[in-house]
């Protein structure tokens, strides 16, 4: 079974370029994406306008290979969260690097995945919208090879899902996992007893099929290694108890899933302790931010900081901006702001300066972004960086890739020498 429709992704190269795609060369208007890629333009001298977000080809490939290896070494299936990039070209590369499928948070995201032929989707949310459920039922009916798993976290939610699917005339049951939460956390059932009641409600329907348990550990209040591992042991303990009680009778594969980008080492450790159950267990990790990593939130939180000898992720996103004003000593202003870069989990970080005079690149020593306006970054300039001039390019590292991708509908993929060989289309 092909995990994605290669022809649908290939057709992205035929899209015509125009004003919708900021940062791309204005003289490329009318060309197709494939035609522009074939020109192998330089990010710095090929007509791109600042600000422009770029992906590092080398770092991207490194991160894909590293998580493929990590998942295989720890006997984990991998369904990276697609909401990070919403980029079918990256989905294809993740699947080519061994991913089981792609995780979604909303039915709207599933629609994008299905438009590009993704056939294994983990929908990490309870869906109670009748229109969305009708569409999901139609997708399952139209494609016997589609594997779709979604959350349930309340008896009322099960009732709504069942009613909508019955009204839609659903022929295939929708596979569901009970979502385990934690007090003060986000969604998910709080008590083991309520998990059983939700499971009983699923069993009483003919439209839903219980296939496992799942949750998201990163939203547990005051999460640390001990707290996260205790919660994961609750999750796996419930899976064992449900199996012993016959709740998974007839299921070909039991799904147990967790894992954002901050605690996948704990997930690997606890999931490895699962005993043999009545059916094979799909131990599904869902980390998404790894694909580009970052220079802030995940640089600090990645489990690879704790995993000696297992490698390290590399930041793959850089926002190139220009100095547009130096109106007073100690301050500079860049032509990128909140409309261009994330700021919800830390401000961007100046990393390199490319001289507008001769193209030389030097470290951005002494530069600090202090705040952002809509279209400007405020940069404090220390004494050692006073040579910074209007027109110089400044490369910014970003924190939290999920909220950067959504600001850029077309992102050039560049090699270390600046050569752009591909363009990544996003669908937010």
Secondary structure, DSSP 8 states (H G I E B T S, - for coil): --SS-HHHHHGGGG-B--TTSTTS-GGGTTSBHHHHHHH--BTTTSS--SSEEEEEHHHHHHHHHHHHHHHHHTT-EE--BGGGT--HHHHHHHHHTT-S-EEESSHHHHHHHHHTT--EEEEEEE---HHHHHHHHHHHHH-TT-EEEEEE--HHHHHHHHHHHHHTT--S-EEEEEEB--TTSSSSB-SHHHHHHHHHHHHT-SSEEEEEEE--GGGSTT--HHHHHHHHHHHHHHHHHHHHTTTTTT-SEEEEEE--SSSHHHHHHHHTT----SSEEEEEE---GGGT--SSHHHHH-GGGT-TTS------EEEEEEEEE--STTEEEES--TTTS--TTS--EEEEEE-TTT--EEE-TTEEEEEE-SS-EEEEE-GGGTT--TT-EEEEE-S-THHHHTT-SEEEEE-TTSBEEEEEE---
